């Protein structure tokens, strides 16, 4: 992957904390007074990363629709892992393996929010289809609040095959859908588990659903038929943690 600009305090903090060798330059807005921005700039200098001050307009152009908060970093992202990396990640996590699979989530704000929840829940890996995901854009990184640098993101060439790889590694797979009687609160989400969520409109695809071991829903007694996928992700991940006794 070629270098790209990541913007915002938390994304830049995550890059400096977890992958500083891939940061080649920091830009700080002229006249910036935010103490966190100054702390990041000083940390970058200590790491021998060049820090330059630039007009706000330049950072606005780099950030696009993302909010830069007065700081940007030129970053060389590592190549995304593939489904062949899953067995090692599952083996390392052991009985606590918890995988999030996102089938068809293409909105960068939603993907970023899901990565943020995944990082908060100490998820083993997040799996997305290689051709049906937005990628780690500046907007995704900004929305993830640093989560994009804290959880492995797997770009699966074939999502059904990736799910079968998880099964072969001893992972039980539960897909979320609204047209089932089974509630997530009735599911056993302890042990090695993968949770599969789709987009708000289409949900998980037919082949993906057929590969799941179970299908469950989030009970919604109100008048809404569905939840934003990032909200649903938070609910189901932390239900799994509750069942596992995480305090």
Secondary structure, 3 states (H helix, E strand, C coil): CCCEEEECHHHHHHHHHHCHHHEEEEEEECCCCCHHHHHHHHHHHHCCCEEEEECHHHHHHHHCCCCCCCEEEEECCCCCECHHHHHHHHHHHHHHCEEEEEECCCCHHHHHHHHHHHHHCCCCEEEEECCCCCCCCHHHHHHHCCHHHCCCEEEECCHHHHHHHHHHCCCEEEEECCCCCCEHHHCCCCCCEEEEEEECCCECCHHHHHHCCEEEECCCCCCCCCCCHHHHHHHHHHHHHHHCCCC
